[in-house]
Amino acid sequence: MSQAESDDQARFDREMAVDRAAYEALRDQIRRDYQNQYVAIAFGKIVAVSPDFDEAVAAVKRLQPAPAHFLVFPADEGPLFEVVDALHTEWL
């Protein structure tokens, strides 16, 4: 792994930890205030709320600087933090 890749991974890991902590701190407020909407978290704060998933993602993509990590999720369900491996070799 190059130094740049290592730096990128470290930034991603830091931002993921900050976003996860932000969600944990804001979970009750998000579920109460944003029912039936999508919530976007980046840089440890809510950066967008929309009834449309694509609009929430678009709001994140407009951020400058661009986040290395962000979450977009239904407020009623919360984000997935674990990696889901949907591609299995037995299906190839």
Secondary structure, DSSP 8 states (H G I E B T S, - for coil): --HHHHHHHHHHHHHHHHHHHHHHHHHHHHHHHSTTSEEEEETTEEEEEESSHHHHHHHHHT-SS--S-EEEEETTT----S------GGG-
